[in-house]
Amino acid sequence: MDQELINDIISTSFGGAAAGLALYGMQTLFGWIGVKRDACRVHRWMEAESKAGKETYRTTRAIASHNNLTEDRVRFVCSYDDRIHLSVGNVPDKWSLQGRGRTSGF
């Protein structure tokens, strides 16, 4: 094989690998930005709702409806954000900004 052909194959392979890594990095970055953006949007809305003197806990459906997100996205975003807490009571699928009070079992 010609040395020039081998050099072309090697440089093309490295170029393709570099482009693939760059695309993977951008996809990861944009995914992270999207989650942060949605989490901030939900948190701001829940803060405004709690200051208005309304319910402490809000359902996934209510959050999704007011923030123009799907219910699955709301569940993911709320479970991702440490500032938003899931209800542990009898009524499932409700979220609040107020913590449970106790952080330890002792």
Protein Blocks (a to p, Z undefined) as FASTA:
>chain_A
ZZklmmmmmmmmmmmmmmmmmmmmmmmmmmmmmmmmmmmmmmmmmmmmmmnopafbdcfk
lmmmmnopafklmmmmmmmpmkbccdfbfbghiacfbdehiacfZZ
